[in-house]
Amino acid sequence: MGSCGKEYDTGSCVCDVLKEIANAQSDVVENCCDSSCEQSISDLLGETDNGNGLDTVPVLLYCQEGCSPFKGYGAHPSNISDVMGSYYFRVKKVMDDCCAVLELLRDPEDANNNPHNPVDQYTGCLRATGICITVDANCFCHITCLPAIDAFN
């Protein structure tokens, strides 16, 4: 396993890493040191001592134009009037054409539904929201992986 998704050759480094994370996460039973993508993937797969119970590598993505952090928006069907944004995502799947489904990650206690930047968003207890968006991974020029977490329990 390479640090930049070398198992794949889509022509997009970000897409390759997203595919690697999605595949690693699919190997973990799921309900429905240094911080890096490689370290987070190793932790997720249990290749290090603290890998038990981890199911998600939270990612930040940066848009090509201006290299700004990407924020996704959505609402849960049970409360469509409560649209919220997040800079943190769980990769659900990545298709061959680099179309990716991402799930918004949020701390349930975070009352700020529209953080202004990734540092502004509270990440103490990121959880899967069930809110998914579809993106073209080719539109991103940079990816940051946070340490692997348990986003379901």
DSSP file (Angstrom, degrees, kcal/mol; ACC not computed):
  #  RESIDUE AA STRUCTURE BP1 BP2  ACC     N-H-->O    O-->H-N    N-H-->O    O-->H-N    TCO  KAPPA ALPHA  PHI   PSI    X-CA   Y-CA   Z-CA
    1    1 A M              0   0    0      0, 0.0     2,-0.1     0, 0.0    38,-0.0   0.000 360.0 360.0 360.0 129.6    0.0    0.0    0.0
    2    2 A G    >   -     0   0    0      1,-0.1     3,-0.8    37,-0.0     5,-0.1  -0.455 360.0-115.6 -94.7 170.5    1.4    3.4   -1.0
    3    3 A S  T 3  S+     0   0    0      1,-0.2    36,-0.2    -2,-0.1    35,-0.1   0.602 113.1  43.2 -82.2  -9.6    0.9    6.7    0.7
    4    4 A C  T 3  S-     0   0    0     34,-0.1    -1,-0.2    35,-0.0    13,-0.2  -0.160 124.8 -88.2-129.0  41.2   -0.9    8.1   -2.3
    5    5 A G    X   +     0   0    0     -3,-0.8     3,-2.1    11,-0.1    -2,-0.1   0.872  60.7 168.0  64.1  39.8   -3.2    5.3   -3.3
    6    6 A K  T 3   +     0   0    0      1,-0.3    -1,-0.1     3,-0.1    -3,-0.1   0.567  63.7  78.8 -68.5  -6.8   -0.7    3.6   -5.6
    7    7 A E  T 3  S+     0   0    0     -5,-0.1    -1,-0.3     9,-0.1     2,-0.3   0.744  98.7  49.6 -66.1 -20.7   -3.0    0.6   -5.8
    8    8 A Y    <   -     0   0    0     -3,-2.1     3,-0.1     8,-0.0     8,-0.1  -0.727  62.8-161.7-117.7 163.2   -5.0    2.6   -8.3
    9    9 A D        +     0   0    0     -2,-0.3     4,-0.1     1,-0.1    -3,-0.1  -0.442  37.0 138.7-144.6  65.3   -4.1    4.6  -11.4
   10   10 A T  S    S-     0   0    0      2,-0.3     3,-0.1     3,-0.0    -1,-0.1   0.607  72.4-112.7 -84.6 -11.9   -6.9    7.0  -12.1
   11   11 A G  S    S+     0   0    0      1,-0.1     2,-0.5    -3,-0.1    -2,-0.0   0.421  93.2  94.8  90.8  -0.8   -4.6    9.9  -13.0
   12   12 A S     >  -     0   0    0      1,-0.1     4,-2.7     2,-0.0    -2,-0.3  -0.965  59.6-160.1-129.0 114.6   -5.8   11.7   -9.9
   13   13 A C  H  > S+     0   0    0     -2,-0.5     4,-2.2     1,-0.2     5,-0.2   0.912  96.5  49.4 -57.4 -45.1   -3.9   11.5   -6.6
   14   14 A V  H  > S+     0   0    0    127,-0.3     4,-2.5     1,-0.2    -1,-0.2   0.923 111.5  49.0 -62.7 -44.2   -6.9   12.6   -4.6
   15   15 A C  H  > S+     0   0    0      1,-0.2     4,-2.5     2,-0.2    -1,-0.2   0.911 109.8  52.3 -61.3 -42.5   -9.1   10.1   -6.3
   16   16 A D  H  X S+     0   0    0     -4,-2.7     4,-2.1     1,-0.2    -1,-0.2   0.911 111.0  46.4 -61.6 -43.0   -6.6    7.3   -5.7
   17   17 A V  H  X S+     0   0    0     -4,-2.2     4,-2.6     2,-0.2    -1,-0.2   0.911 111.2  52.1 -66.8 -41.5   -6.4    8.1   -2.0
   18   18 A L  H  X S+     0   0    0     -4,-2.5     4,-2.7     1,-0.2    -2,-0.2   0.908 110.1  49.3 -60.1 -41.2  -10.2    8.2   -1.7
   19   19 A K  H  X S+     0   0    0     -4,-2.5     4,-2.4     2,-0.2    -1,-0.2   0.910 110.6  50.4 -63.5 -41.7  -10.5    4.8   -3.4
   20   20 A E  H  X S+     0   0    0     -4,-2.1     4,-2.2     2,-0.2    -2,-0.2   0.907 112.6  46.1 -63.8 -42.1   -7.9    3.4   -1.0
   21   21 A I  H  X S+     0   0    0     -4,-2.6     4,-2.8     2,-0.2     5,-0.2   0.931 111.8  51.4 -65.4 -45.6   -9.7    4.7    2.0
   22   22 A A  H  X S+     0   0    0     -4,-2.7     4,-1.7     1,-0.2    -2,-0.2   0.910 112.5  46.1 -59.3 -42.7  -13.1    3.5    0.7
   23   23 A N  H  X S+     0   0    0     -4,-2.4     4,-0.8     2,-0.2    -1,-0.2   0.898 112.7  49.7 -68.0 -39.9  -11.7    0.0    0.2
   24   24 A A  H >< S+     0   0    0     -4,-2.2     3,-0.8     1,-0.2     4,-0.3   0.914 111.1  49.6 -64.0 -42.1  -10.0    0.0    3.6
   25   25 A Q  H >< S+     0   0    0     -4,-2.8     3,-1.3     1,-0.2    -1,-0.2   0.840 104.4  58.3 -66.7 -32.6  -13.2    1.1    5.3
   26   26 A S  H 3< S+     0   0    0     -4,-1.7    -1,-0.2     1,-0.3    -2,-0.2   0.725  99.4  59.9 -70.8 -18.6  -15.2   -1.6    3.5
   27   27 A D  T << S+     0   0    0     -4,-0.8     2,-0.4    -3,-0.8    -1,-0.3   0.581  93.8  81.4 -80.2 -10.4  -12.9   -4.2    5.1
   28   28 A V  S <  S-     0   0    0     -3,-1.3     2,-0.2    -4,-0.3    28,-0.1  -0.770  95.5-104.5 -98.5 139.6  -14.0   -3.0    8.5
   29   29 A V        -     0   0    0     -2,-0.4     2,-0.3     1,-0.0    -2,-0.1  -0.449  50.1-170.7 -61.3 127.6  -17.2   -4.3   10.1
   30   30 A E        -     0   0    0     -2,-0.2     2,-0.5    -4,-0.1    -1,-0.0  -0.933  33.9-120.9-128.3 145.8  -19.5   -1.3    9.8
   31   31 A N              0   0    0     -2,-0.3    -2,-0.0     1,-0.2     0, 0.0  -0.884 360.0 360.0 -83.4 110.0  -23.0   -0.4   11.1
   32   32 A C              0   0    0     -2,-0.5    -1,-0.2     0, 0.0    -2,-0.0   0.246 360.0 360.0  49.1 360.0  -25.2    0.1    7.5
   33        !              0   0    0      0, 0.0     0, 0.0     0, 0.0     0, 0.0   0.000 360.0 360.0 360.0 360.0    0.0    0.0    0.0
   34   33 A C              0   0    0      0, 0.0     2,-0.3     0, 0.0     6,-0.0   0.000 360.0 360.0 360.0 -97.9    2.1    8.6   16.4
   35   34 A D        -     0   0    0      2,-0.0     2,-0.8     0, 0.0     0, 0.0  -0.842 360.0-124.6-114.7 149.9    1.9   10.9   13.1
   36   35 A S        +     0   0    0     -2,-0.3     2,-0.3     4,-0.1     3,-0.1  -0.839  56.3 123.9 -94.6 113.1   -1.2   12.2   11.4
   37   36 A S  S  > S-     0   0    0     -2,-0.8     4,-2.6     1,-0.1     5,-0.2  -0.965  70.8-105.2-157.7 165.5   -1.2   11.2    7.7
   38   37 A C  H  > S+     0   0    0     -2,-0.3     4,-2.4     2,-0.2     5,-0.2   0.923 121.1  49.9 -63.3 -43.2   -3.4    9.4    5.2
   39   38 A E  H  > S+     0   0    0      1,-0.2     4,-2.2     2,-0.2    -1,-0.2   0.918 112.9  46.2 -62.3 -43.9   -1.1    6.4    5.3
   40   39 A Q  H  > S+     0   0    0      2,-0.2     4,-2.7     1,-0.2    -1,-0.2   0.913 112.6  50.3 -65.0 -42.9   -1.0    6.3    9.2
   41   40 A S  H  X S+     0   0    0     -4,-2.6     4,-2.4     2,-0.2    -2,-0.2   0.894 111.2  48.4 -63.7 -40.3   -4.8    6.7    9.3
   42   41 A I  H  X S+     0   0    0     -4,-2.4     4,-2.1     2,-0.2    -1,-0.2   0.908 111.9  49.7 -66.4 -41.7   -5.4    3.8    6.8
   43   42 A S  H  <>S+     0   0    0     -4,-2.2     5,-2.6     2,-0.2     6,-0.5   0.918 111.8  48.4 -62.0 -43.7   -3.0    1.6    8.8
   44   43 A D  H ><5S+     0   0    0     -4,-2.7     3,-1.2     1,-0.2    11,-0.2   0.915 110.4  52.1 -61.4 -43.2   -4.8    2.4   12.1
   45   44 A L  H 3<5S+     0   0    0     -4,-2.4    -1,-0.2     1,-0.3    -2,-0.2   0.892 109.8  48.3 -60.9 -41.0   -8.1    1.7   10.4
   46   45 A L  T 3<5S-     0   0    0     -4,-2.1    -1,-0.3    -5,-0.1    -2,-0.2   0.462 116.2-114.3 -82.0  -0.6   -6.9   -1.7    9.2
   47   46 A G  T < 5S+     0   0    0     -3,-1.2    -3,-0.2    -4,-0.4     5,-0.1   0.715  74.0 135.8  77.8  20.4   -5.6   -2.6   12.6
   48   47 A E      < +     0   0    0     -5,-2.6     2,-0.3    -6,-0.2    -4,-0.2   0.548  68.2  49.9 -78.6  -6.2   -2.0   -2.7   11.5
   49   48 A T  S >  S-     0   0    0     -6,-0.5     3,-1.4    -5,-0.2     4,-0.1  -0.831 100.0-102.4-124.1 167.8   -1.0   -0.7   14.6
   50   49 A D  G >  S+     0   0    0     -2,-0.3     3,-0.5     1,-0.3    -1,-0.0   0.795 116.6  53.8 -61.2 -31.4   -1.9   -1.4   18.2
   51   50 A N  G 3  S+     0   0    0      1,-0.2    -1,-0.3     3,-0.0    -3,-0.1   0.067  77.9 100.6 -95.7  27.5   -4.7    1.3   18.4
   52   51 A G  G X   +     0   0    0     -3,-1.4     3,-1.4    -5,-0.1    -1,-0.2   0.559  47.8 117.2 -86.9  -8.1   -6.6    0.0   15.4
   53   52 A N  T <  S+     0   0    0     -3,-0.5     3,-0.1     1,-0.2    -7,-0.1  -0.388  83.7   4.6 -66.7 131.0   -9.4   -1.8   17.3
   54   53 A G  T 3  S+     0   0    0      1,-0.3     2,-0.3    -2,-0.1    -1,-0.2   0.510  92.0 133.8  81.2   4.6  -12.9   -0.5   16.8
   55   54 A L    <   +     0   0    0     -3,-1.4    96,-0.3   -11,-0.2    -1,-0.3  -0.716  18.4 161.7 -92.6 140.0  -12.0    2.2   14.2
   56   55 A D        +     0   0    0     94,-2.5     2,-0.4    -2,-0.3    95,-0.2   0.408  52.8  53.6-135.0  -0.8  -14.2    2.4   11.1
   57   56 A T  B     -A  150   0A   0     93,-2.0    93,-2.7   -16,-0.0    -1,-0.2  -0.998  49.6-156.5-146.5 137.5  -13.6    5.8    9.5
   58   57 A V        -     0   0    0     -2,-0.4    34,-0.4    91,-0.2    91,-0.2  -0.928  30.3-143.1-106.2 103.0  -10.8    7.9    8.1
   59   58 A P        -     0   0    0      0, 0.0    88,-2.9     0, 0.0     2,-0.4  -0.446  21.9-161.8 -65.6 136.5  -12.2   11.5    8.3
   60   59 A V  E     -BC  90 146B   0     30,-2.1    30,-1.8    86,-0.2     2,-0.4  -0.929  19.0-155.8-124.5 147.9  -11.0   13.5    5.3
   61   60 A L  E     - C   0 145B   0     84,-2.7    84,-2.5    -2,-0.4     2,-0.3  -0.950  19.0-158.9-110.3 138.0  -10.8   17.2    4.4
   62   61 A L  E     - C   0 144B   0     26,-0.4     9,-3.3    -2,-0.4     2,-0.5  -0.909   4.4-149.0-120.2 149.1  -10.7   18.0    0.7
   63   62 A Y  E     -DC  70 143B   0     80,-2.1    79,-2.4    -2,-0.3    80,-1.0  -0.971  18.4-124.9-122.8 128.4   -9.4   21.2   -1.0
   64   63 A C  E     - C   0 141B   0      5,-2.8     4,-0.5    -2,-0.5    77,-0.2  -0.310  18.2-125.3 -68.1 151.2  -10.9   22.6   -4.2
   65   64 A Q  S >  S+     0   0    0     75,-1.8     2,-0.7     3,-0.2     3,-0.6   0.932  93.9  73.2 -63.3 -47.5   -8.6   23.2   -7.2
   66   65 A E  G >  S-     0   0    0      1,-0.3     3,-0.7    74,-0.2    -2,-0.1  -0.590 126.0 -12.2 -75.9 113.6   -9.5   26.8   -7.6
   67   66 A G  G 3  S-     0   0    0     -2,-0.7    -1,-0.3     1,-0.2    -2,-0.1   0.387  98.5-106.6  79.5  -4.6   -7.9   28.8   -4.8
   68   67 A C  G <   +     0   0    0     -3,-0.6    -1,-0.2    -4,-0.5    -3,-0.2   0.842  64.6 165.7  52.0  39.0   -7.1   25.6   -2.9
   69   68 A S    <   -     0   0    0     -3,-0.7    -5,-2.8    -5,-0.1    -1,-0.2  -0.556  45.3 -97.8 -83.9 147.9   -9.9   26.3   -0.4
   70   69 A P  B     -D   63   0B   0      0, 0.0     2,-0.4     0, 0.0    -7,-0.3  -0.434  42.7-122.5 -61.9 138.4  -11.2   23.7    2.0
   71   70 A F        -     0   0    0     -9,-3.3     2,-0.5    17,-0.2    -9,-0.4  -0.693  24.0-164.0 -88.3 132.6  -14.4   22.1    0.6
   72   71 A K        -     0   0    0     -2,-0.4     2,-0.3   -11,-0.1    16,-0.2  -0.975   4.2-157.5-118.3 127.7  -17.6   22.3    2.6
   73   72 A G  E     -G   87   0C   0     14,-2.5    14,-2.2    -2,-0.5     2,-0.3  -0.717   5.8-155.2-100.6 154.7  -20.6   20.1    1.8
   74   73 A Y  E     +G   86   0C   0     -2,-0.3     2,-0.3    12,-0.2    12,-0.2  -0.922  24.5 135.1-127.5 151.9  -24.2   20.8    2.8
   75   74 A G  E     -G   85   0C   0     10,-2.0    10,-2.9    -2,-0.3     2,-0.3  -0.976  34.4-129.3-176.7 175.5  -27.2   18.6    3.4
   76   75 A A        -     0   0    0     -2,-0.3     5,-0.2     8,-0.2    57,-0.1  -0.993  26.0-115.5-140.4 145.8  -30.2   17.8    5.5
   77   76 A H    >   -     0   0    0      3,-0.4     3,-2.1     6,-0.4     6,-0.2  -0.581  28.2-122.0 -78.1 143.4  -31.4   14.5    7.1
   78   77 A P  G >  S+     0   0    0      0, 0.0     3,-0.6     0, 0.0    -1,-0.1   0.784 111.8  60.9 -58.1 -26.7  -34.8   13.4    5.7
   79   78 A S  G 3  S+     0   0    0      1,-0.3    -2,-0.0     2,-0.1     0, 0.0   0.652 121.6  21.7 -75.6 -12.6  -36.2   13.4    9.3
   80   79 A N  G X   +     0   0    0     -3,-2.1     3,-2.1     3,-0.1    -3,-0.4  -0.432  66.9 165.6-152.0  69.3  -35.5   17.2    9.5
   81   80 A I  T <  S+     0   0    0     -3,-0.6     3,-0.1     1,-0.3    -2,-0.1   0.699  75.7  64.2 -64.8 -19.7  -35.2   18.7    6.1
   82   81 A S  T 3  S+     0   0    0      1,-0.2     2,-0.8    -5,-0.1    -1,-0.3   0.566  87.7  76.5 -79.7  -6.6  -35.5   22.2    7.5
   83   82 A D    <   +     0   0    0     -3,-2.1    -6,-0.4    -6,-0.2     2,-0.2  -0.612  65.8 178.9-106.4  71.5  -32.2   21.7    9.3
   84   83 A V        -     0   0    0     -2,-0.8     2,-0.3    -8,-0.1    -8,-0.2  -0.532   8.5-176.8 -72.3 135.5  -29.6   22.1    6.6
   85   84 A M  E     -G   75   0C   0    -10,-2.9   -10,-2.0    -2,-0.2     2,-0.3  -0.942  16.3-141.7-135.5 157.7  -26.1   21.8    7.9
   86   85 A G  E     -G   74   0C   0     28,-2.9     2,-0.3    -2,-0.3   -12,-0.2  -0.819  15.2-178.0-116.3 157.1  -22.5   22.0    6.5
   87   86 A S  E     -G   73   0C   0    -14,-2.2   -14,-2.5    -2,-0.3    20,-0.1  -0.986  27.1-161.7-152.8 145.0  -19.4   20.1    7.2
   88   87 A Y  S    S+     0   0    0     -2,-0.3   -26,-0.4   -16,-0.2     2,-0.4   0.500  79.1  79.2 -94.6  -9.6  -15.8   20.1    6.1
   89   88 A Y        -     0   0    0     17,-0.5    17,-2.6   -28,-0.1     2,-0.3  -0.849  61.1-179.1-110.7 136.0  -15.2   16.6    7.3
   90   89 A F  E     -BE  60 105B   0    -30,-1.8   -30,-2.1    -2,-0.4     2,-0.5  -0.925  26.9-142.6-135.8 153.8  -16.3   13.5    5.3
   91   90 A R  E     - E   0 104B   0     13,-2.4    13,-3.0    -2,-0.3     2,-0.5  -0.975  32.9-124.5-109.3 128.7  -16.4    9.7    5.4
   92   91 A V  E     + E   0 103B   0     -2,-0.5    11,-0.2   -34,-0.4     3,-0.1  -0.621  30.3 177.3 -75.2 122.4  -15.8    8.2    2.0
   93   92 A K  E     -     0   0B   0      9,-3.0     2,-0.3    -2,-0.5    -1,-0.2   0.881  62.9 -27.7 -90.9 -48.8  -18.8    5.9    1.2
   94   93 A K  E     - E   0 102B   0      8,-1.3     8,-2.7     2,-0.0     2,-0.4  -0.978  47.1-148.3-163.5 157.9  -17.7    4.8   -2.3
   95   94 A V  E     - E   0 101B   0     -2,-0.3     6,-0.2     6,-0.2     2,-0.1  -0.989  19.2-146.6-133.1 122.6  -15.7    5.9   -5.3
   96   95 A M    >   -     0   0    0      4,-3.0     3,-2.1    -2,-0.4   -77,-0.0  -0.322  33.8 -98.4 -83.1 169.5  -16.7    4.8   -8.8
   97   96 A D  T 3  S+     0   0    0      1,-0.3    -1,-0.1     2,-0.1    -2,-0.0   0.794 123.9  56.1 -59.1 -29.9  -14.2    4.1  -11.7
   98   97 A D  T 3  S-     0   0    0      2,-0.1    -1,-0.3     1,-0.0    41,-0.2   0.304 121.7-106.2 -87.7  11.3  -14.8    7.6  -13.1
   99   98 A C  S <  S+     0   0    0     -3,-2.1    39,-3.0     1,-0.3     2,-0.5   0.624  71.4 146.7  72.1  15.9  -13.8    9.2   -9.7
  100   99 A C  E     - F   0 137B   0     37,-0.2    -4,-3.0    38,-0.1     2,-0.4  -0.746  32.5-165.2 -76.3 126.4  -17.4   10.1   -8.9
  101  100 A A  E     -EF  95 136B   0     35,-3.2    35,-2.9    -2,-0.5     2,-0.6  -0.915  22.8-144.2-123.8 143.7  -17.4    9.7   -5.1
  102  101 A V  E     -EF  94 135B   0     -8,-2.7    -9,-3.0    -2,-0.4    -8,-1.3  -0.932  25.5-172.6-102.9 122.6  -20.2    9.5   -2.5
  103  102 A L  E     -EF  92 134B   0     31,-2.9    31,-2.9    -2,-0.6     2,-0.5  -0.925  14.9-145.0-118.4 140.2  -19.2   11.3    0.8
  104  103 A E  E     -EF  91 133B   0    -13,-3.0   -13,-2.4    -2,-0.4    29,-0.2  -0.900  25.0-118.1-104.0 130.7  -21.0   11.3    4.1
  105  104 A L  E     -E   90   0B   0     27,-2.9    25,-1.5    -2,-0.5     2,-0.5  -0.446  25.5-152.6 -64.5 134.9  -20.9   14.4    6.2
  106  105 A L  E     + F   0 129B   0    -17,-2.6   -17,-0.5    23,-0.2     2,-0.3  -0.939  23.8 162.4-108.4 132.9  -19.3   13.9    9.6
  107  106 A R  E     - F   0 128B   0     21,-2.1    21,-2.0    -2,-0.5    17,-0.1  -0.990  43.4-112.2-145.9 152.9  -20.4   16.1   12.5
  108  107 A D    >   -     0   0    0     15,-0.6     3,-2.1    -2,-0.3    19,-0.2  -0.774  27.8-138.8 -80.6 125.0  -20.2   16.2   16.2
  109  108 A P  T 3  S+     0   0    0      0, 0.0    -1,-0.1     0, 0.0    18,-0.1   0.749 102.5  54.1 -59.0 -23.2  -23.8   15.8   17.5
  110  109 A E  T 3  S+     0   0    0     16,-0.2     2,-0.8    13,-0.0    -2,-0.0   0.502  80.1 109.1 -88.3  -5.0  -23.1   18.4   20.2
  111  110 A D    <   -     0   0    0     -3,-2.1    11,-0.0     1,-0.2     0, 0.0  -0.633  45.6-174.7 -78.0 110.8  -21.9   21.0   17.7
  112  111 A A        +     0   0    0     -2,-0.8     2,-1.1     1,-0.1    -1,-0.2   0.598  58.9  96.5 -81.3 -12.1  -24.6   23.7   17.5
  113  112 A N        -     0   0    0      1,-0.2    10,-0.1     8,-0.1   -27,-0.1  -0.686  49.8-180.0 -83.1 100.0  -22.9   25.6   14.7
  114  113 A N  S    S+     0   0    0     -2,-1.1   -28,-2.9     1,-0.2    -1,-0.2   0.574  76.6  40.5 -77.1  -9.0  -24.6   24.3   11.5
  115  114 A N  S    S-     0   0    0    -30,-0.2    -1,-0.2    -3,-0.1   -28,-0.1  -0.536  76.2-169.9-140.2  71.6  -22.5   26.4    9.2
  116  115 A P        -     0   0    0      0, 0.0     6,-0.1     0, 0.0   -29,-0.0  -0.286  19.6-140.6 -63.0 148.9  -18.8   26.6   10.3
  117  116 A H  S    S-     0   0    0      1,-0.2     3,-0.0     2,-0.0     0, 0.0   0.708  78.3  -3.2 -86.2 -21.1  -16.7   29.1    8.5
  118  117 A N  S >> S-     0   0    0      1,-0.0     4,-0.9     0, 0.0     3,-0.7  -0.960  82.2 -91.9-159.3 169.6  -13.6   27.0    8.2
  119  118 A P  T 34 S+     0   0    0      0, 0.0     3,-0.3     0, 0.0   -31,-0.1   0.816 124.1  52.9 -61.0 -30.7  -12.4   23.5    9.3
  120  119 A V  T 34 S+     0   0    0      1,-0.2     4,-0.1     3,-0.0     0, 0.0   0.812 104.3  57.4 -73.1 -29.2  -10.9   24.9   12.5
  121  120 A D  T <4 S+     0   0    0     -3,-0.7     2,-0.4     2,-0.1    -1,-0.2   0.722  91.2  85.6 -71.4 -23.7  -14.2   26.5   13.4
  122  121 A Q  S  < S-     0   0    0     -4,-0.9     2,-0.3    -3,-0.3    -8,-0.0  -0.682  85.7-122.3 -85.8 131.0  -16.0   23.2   13.2
  123  122 A Y        +     0   0    0     -2,-0.4   -15,-0.6   -10,-0.1   -12,-0.1  -0.554  32.3 174.7 -73.9 129.0  -15.9   21.1   16.4
  124  123 A T    >   +     0   0    0     -2,-0.3     3,-0.8    -4,-0.1    -1,-0.1   0.178  40.5 115.3-121.0  15.7  -14.3   17.7   15.8
  125  124 A G  T 3  S+     0   0    0      1,-0.3    -1,-0.1   -17,-0.1    -2,-0.0   0.809  96.3  10.5 -58.9 -32.1  -14.2   16.3   19.4
  126  125 A C  T 3  S-     0   0    0     -3,-0.1    -1,-0.3     2,-0.0   -16,-0.2  -0.449  80.3-169.6-147.8  65.3  -16.6   13.5   18.6
  127  126 A L    <   -     0   0    0     -3,-0.8     2,-0.3   -19,-0.2   -19,-0.2  -0.356  11.8-177.3 -63.1 135.4  -17.2   13.3   14.8
  128  127 A R  E     -F  107   0B   0    -21,-2.0   -21,-2.1    25,-0.1    25,-0.2  -0.951  33.9 -96.9-133.8 153.1  -20.1   10.9   13.9
  129  128 A A  E     -F  106   0B   0     23,-2.4   -23,-0.2    -2,-0.3   -24,-0.0  -0.473  31.0-166.5 -65.0 137.2  -21.7    9.7   10.7
  130  129 A T  E     -     0   0B   0    -25,-1.5    -1,-0.1     2,-0.2   -24,-0.1   0.646  31.8-124.2-101.4 -18.5  -24.8   11.8    9.9
  131  130 A G  E    S+     0   0B   0    -26,-0.3     2,-0.7     1,-0.3   -25,-0.1   0.425  74.7 124.2  82.3  -1.6  -26.4    9.7    7.2
  132  131 A I  E     -     0   0B   0    -27,-0.4   -27,-2.9   -57,-0.1     2,-0.3  -0.845  41.9-174.4 -96.1 116.5  -26.3   12.8    5.0
  133  132 A C  E     -F  104   0B   0     -2,-0.7     2,-0.3   -29,-0.2   -29,-0.2  -0.845  12.6-171.4-116.9 148.7  -24.4   12.0    1.7
  134  133 A I  E     -F  103   0B   0    -31,-2.9   -31,-2.9    -2,-0.3     2,-0.5  -0.916  19.3-131.0-129.8 159.2  -23.3   14.1   -1.2
  135  134 A T  E     +F  102   0B   0     -2,-0.3     2,-0.3   -33,-0.2   -33,-0.2  -0.951  30.9 173.6-114.5 130.9  -21.9   13.1   -4.6
  136  135 A V  E     -F  101   0B   0    -35,-2.9   -35,-3.2    -2,-0.5     2,-0.8  -0.879  38.1-116.3-131.9 161.7  -18.7   14.8   -5.9
  137  136 A D  E >   -F  100   0B   0     -2,-0.3     3,-2.2   -37,-0.2   -37,-0.2  -0.902  23.5-157.4 -95.8 108.1  -16.3   14.6   -8.7
  138  137 A A  G >  S+     0   0    0    -39,-3.0     3,-1.4    -2,-0.8  -123,-0.2   0.699  86.9  72.4 -63.3 -18.8  -13.0   13.7   -7.0
  139  138 A N  G 3  S+     0   0    0    -40,-0.3    -1,-0.3     1,-0.3  -126,-0.1   0.671  85.4  68.2 -68.1 -14.9  -11.1   15.1  -10.0
  140  139 A C  G <  S+     0   0    0     -3,-2.2   -75,-1.8   -76,-0.0     2,-0.4   0.440  87.1  82.5 -84.8   0.8  -12.1   18.6   -8.8
  141  140 A F  E <   -C   64   0B   0     -3,-1.4  -127,-0.3   -77,-0.2   -77,-0.2  -0.851  50.5-174.8-110.0 143.0   -9.9   18.4   -5.7
  142  141 A C  E    S+     0   0B   0    -79,-2.4     2,-0.3    -2,-0.4   -78,-0.1   0.518  70.3  31.0-109.9  -8.2   -6.2   19.1   -5.6
  143  142 A H  E     -C   63   0B   0    -80,-1.0   -80,-2.1     2,-0.0     2,-0.4  -0.998  56.6-165.2-152.8 146.1   -5.4   18.2   -2.0
  144  143 A I  E     -C   62   0B   0     -2,-0.3     2,-0.4   -82,-0.2   -82,-0.2  -0.999   2.6-165.5-134.4 137.3   -6.6   15.7    0.7
  145  144 A T  E     -C   61   0B   0    -84,-2.5   -84,-2.7    -2,-0.4     2,-0.5  -0.989  10.7-153.9-119.5 130.8   -5.9   15.7    4.5
  146  145 A C  E     -C   60   0B   0     -2,-0.4   -86,-0.2   -86,-0.2  -105,-0.1  -0.893   4.6-151.2-104.6 131.8   -6.7   12.6    6.5
  147  146 A L        -     0   0    0    -88,-2.9     3,-0.1    -2,-0.5  -110,-0.1  -0.534  43.9 -74.2 -86.8 164.3   -7.4   12.9   10.2
  148  147 A P        -     0   0    0      0, 0.0    -1,-0.2     0, 0.0  -107,-0.1  -0.286  64.5 -89.5 -56.9 145.8   -6.6   10.0   12.6
  149  148 A A        -     0   0    0    -91,-0.2     2,-0.2  -109,-0.1   -91,-0.2  -0.248  54.3-176.8 -59.7 144.2   -9.0    7.1   12.2
  150  149 A I  B     -A   57   0A   0    -93,-2.7   -94,-2.5    -3,-0.1   -93,-2.0  -0.798  36.0-107.5-134.0 173.1  -12.1    7.2   14.4
  151  150 A D        +     0   0    0    -96,-0.3   -96,-0.1    -2,-0.2   -93,-0.0  -0.938  37.4 174.2-102.7 106.1  -15.2    5.2   15.4
  152  151 A A        +     0   0    0     -2,-0.7   -23,-2.4     1,-0.1    -1,-0.1   0.392  69.6  50.2 -96.3   2.5  -18.0    7.2   13.7
  153  152 A F              0   0    0    -25,-0.2    -1,-0.1   -96,-0.0   -25,-0.1   0.659 360.0 360.0-116.6 -20.8  -20.8    4.8   14.5
  154  153 A N              0   0    0      0, 0.0    -2,-0.1     0, 0.0   -26,-0.1   0.414 360.0 360.0-111.2 360.0  -20.7    4.1   18.2
